[in-house]
Amino acid sequence: MTTRTLAVVSAGLSQPSSTRLLADRLTEATVDRLTEQGIEVKVEVIELRDLAHDITNNLLTGFPSPKLDAALGAVTAADGLIAVTPIFTTSYSGLFKSFLDVIEPTALTDLPVLIGATGGTERHSLALDYAIRPVFSYLHAVVAPTAVYAASSDWGSAAASGTLPERIGRAAGELAALMRESDRSSQVTDPFALPAGFSPVGGFGAQ
């Protein structure tokens, strides 16, 4: 059976978190789609609230802690990524952006990504397309066409018949298709590896 690795990044700050809840719903739907196609999925969930101090220290020192390094490795080596952030002041959270800032700039190239966000009102839903999508496009990731935003009104018993389940299903189907067709795992390289043909003989400045 074919296996794919799915990394899930949740930038929710509270516990429990609607951001984590949306991430879980998107993950479940994506795993279901891939399983239906005979693909086994290994899921790695990363809660950024647990890495907040490590991320800040990395920004200050340039070096990740072992815990943060493991999280970065899980994201950059994955076959697909679900990234969900709360919306603060019309954009992604500072913690979410700081995590992306410590990722090596080319490490997400060709990575299939499903983006999601949560907020108190539907008015912030456009932040997915004017703030979050451009960041992943800049990092050369392949972003699924459907982004999923969940407002406070989308949760609860009355929301079961709303559009959120439909949007989750559509987005999950798109990410599953991108992951199924991607051969990125065979192309992932060590960003710290020396270039081919490099020889230390002669040292720097050798002619």
N, C-alpha and C positions, 0 to 999 in steps of 0.2 A: 504494500500500500504506500502511495506517495505521502510524504509528510511535509507540512509547511509550518513555519514558526510565526506566531502572531504576537507582536508586542503591543501592550495597551498602556498608554500614559494618561493618568488622571491628575489634573491640577487642582482638584477641590481642596479647600482648606478646612472645612468643617467635617464632623464625623457624627452621624452619617452625612453623606454628601450627595446632593442631586447630580453633581458632576460624575461621581463614581457610579451612581445608579444608571445614568445614561451610557457611560462607558461599558458597564456590564451588559446592558440591553443590546448595544451594538456588537459586543463580543459574542454574545450568545447567538444572535442572528447570523453573524458571519461564520461562526463555527458550524452552525446548522447547514448553511449553504454549501460549505466545503465538504462536510461529512456526506451530504447527499450525493456529491460527485466522487465519492470514494477517496477523499483526501483526509488524512489524519492531521489534526491540528494540535500543536503544542503552544499553550498560551502563557505569556510572561506579563504579569501586571505590575506596573510601577506607579506607586503613590508618591507624587512629588512632595507632599507635605512631610513625608518621612525623610526627605533628602534636602530640605530647605537649607540647613546649616552647611551641609557638604557642598551644595551648589554655590553658596556665597563664598565659602573658603576657596573653591576652585577658581571663581572669578578673581579673587584677590591674589592667589598664589600661582595659578596656572597649572595646578596639579590636583587630580581627583582623588578622593579617598577610595579605599577598596570597595566600599558599598556603592558609591557613585560610579566608579569605574565599571562595576558589574552591570549597573543599570544602563550605562552608555553602550556597553558591549551588547546587551540584549536588544537594544533599539537598532543599532547599526548593523547587526548581523541578522535581523529578522527578515522574513519574506513579506511581511505586511505590518502596518502600524495603524492603530486607532489612537487618535490624540484628541482629548477633550479638555476644555478649559472653561472656567466660569468667566463671564464678561464683567469686567470692572471698568467704569468710566469709558464706556463705548468700545473697549478693546479687550484683548486677551490679558490674563493676569500677569503681573511681573514675574512670579515664580515660573510660570509656563515659558515665558520668553527667556528668562535666565537659563533654564534648562537647555533650550535650543541654542543659546549662545555658547554653551560649553561643548557642544557637539562639533566635531571636526567638519569644516564647511563642505567637503565633498562626500561625507560618510553616508548621506541619505540619497545619493544619486540613484535614480530609477526605482526607489522604494515606493511601492503602492501605499497610499495613505488615505484614511478616511478621517475627516475632521468633524468635530462636534463641539457644541458649546451650550452652556446653560445660563439662564438669567431670570430676573424677576418679571420682565415684561417682553412681549413679542417685538417691541421696537428695536431691540438690540440684535435681532437675528441677522441683519446685514453685516455685522462685524465679521461673520464667517468669511464673507467674500471680499470685503475691503481691507481686512486686517490679517486674518489667519491664513487664508489661501495664498496670498502673495509671499508670505514667509516661506512656506514649503515649496512654492514654485521657484523662489530664489535659491533654495537648497537643492533644486533639480529633482525633487521627489515627483512621483506621478500621483496627483491628487484625484480621488474619485469625484465624478461630476456632482453627485448629491452630497451636500453637507447637511448635518442634522442639528437643529437648534431646539432646545426644550425650555419653555418658559414655565413659571410656577403653575400656570393653569393647565399645563400638559400632564401633570401628575394627579393621581387620585382616581377614584372609581369612575368619575365622569369622563376622564380622558381616555378610557379604554376604547371608546368608539370614535375618538378623534383621529387626526391625521398623523400623530406621532408614530404609532406602530407601522403605518404605511411608509412613512419616510425612513424609518429604521430598516424596514425590509428592503426597500429599494437601494439604499446606500450599502447595506450588507451584501446584496447581490452584486453590486458594482465592484466592491472591494474583493469579494471572493473571485470574481472573474479576472481581475487584475493579478491577484496572487496565483491563481491557477496557471496563467500564461507566463508569469514572470520567471526568468532564469537568473534572477539577481543573485541568489545564494551561491551560484557557481562563479560569480564575478567579484564577490566581496574580497577585498584585500586588506592587508595590515597597513593602516595609514602611516605607520612609523617604519615600514620596511624600507631598506636602502634601494635605490634605483638599480635596475638590471645593468650588469656590467661594471658596477662600482667596485673599485679596488682600493684598499687603504694603502697599497704600496706607493711610496713616494710622498704621501701626505698631501696636505693642501698646497696648492700652487705648483704641483709637479707638472712638468711639460711633457 
